[in-house]
């Protein structure tokens, strides 16, 4: 179920970026900045969560052995 939620989140992010880039009224430089800001924001949110998940999985494996 988590995998489906993650895939849905990534699809929504990509669709939002496609919507941003298809709008002709926004200047290209603003689109670039907004895309970069959005990507950095999601990286700040998702990468630490993924790292903690990997760390916890490794700690759990060590205790099981």
NORQUIRA-V177878 format. One record per helix or strand of 2 or more residues. SS is the DSSP state (h for helix, s for strand). FROM is the first residue (numbers start at 1). LEN is the number of residues. If there is no record, write none. Layout:
SS/FROM/LEN  SS/FROM/LEN
This chain:
h/2/21  h/28/37
